[in-house]
Amino acid sequence: MKVQVNEDMCEGHGKCQNAAPAVFRLREDDVSEVIVDVVPAEEVERVERAIRLCPRQAIKWVSQT
């Protein structure tokens, strides 16, 4: 599965990085980014938590094409 951060909505709270540090990181400009191409199965639950914790709802699953 793939996950995406909407950079226009992200306010850099870092909750996603705290929830799933193997998948997200906070850039120097305080915008979160995804650091993996495909989310490993063992990280799915952590990413789900990051999606729920995002105050701006800037994270979503996207289809793999």
C-alpha positions in Angstrom: 0.0 0.0 0.0 1.0 3.6 -0.6 0.4 6.6 1.6 0.5 10.3 0.7 0.8 13.6 2.6 -0.9 16.6 1.2 1.8 19.2 1.6 -0.6 22.1 1.2 -2.6 20.9 4.3 0.3 19.7 6.5 1.1 22.1 9.3 4.2 20.1 10.5 2.8 18.9 13.9 5.0 15.7 13.5 2.4 13.4 14.9 2.8 11.1 11.9 6.5 10.9 12.4 6.0 10.0 16.1 3.4 7.3 15.2 5.3 5.8 12.2 9.0 7.0 12.1 9.9 4.3 9.6 7.4 5.8 7.1 7.3 9.6 7.8 9.8 12.3 8.6 9.5 16.1 9.1 11.5 18.1 6.6 13.4 21.2 7.5 10.5 23.3 6.2 8.2 21.6 8.8 6.2 19.6 6.2 5.9 15.9 6.7 7.0 13.5 3.9 6.7 9.8 3.2 10.1 8.2 3.1 9.1 4.8 1.7 7.7 3.9 -1.7 5.4 1.2 -0.4 4.3 0.8 3.2 5.5 -2.5 4.6 2.8 -4.7 6.1 4.3 -4.4 9.6 3.9 -0.6 9.4 0.3 -0.5 8.2 -1.1 -0.3 11.8 1.3 2.6 12.6 0.3 4.5 9.5 -3.4 4.0 10.3 -2.6 5.6 13.7 -0.8 8.5 12.0 -3.7 9.1 9.7 -6.1 9.3 12.7 -3.7 11.5 14.7 -3.1 14.1 11.9 -4.9 17.3 13.1 -5.3 18.5 9.5 -6.3 15.2 8.0 -3.4 15.6 5.5 -2.5 11.9 5.2 -4.4 9.3 3.1 -3.9 5.9 1.5 -3.5 6.0 -2.3 -3.8 3.2 -4.8 -0.8 1.6 -6.3 -0.6 2.0 -10.0 
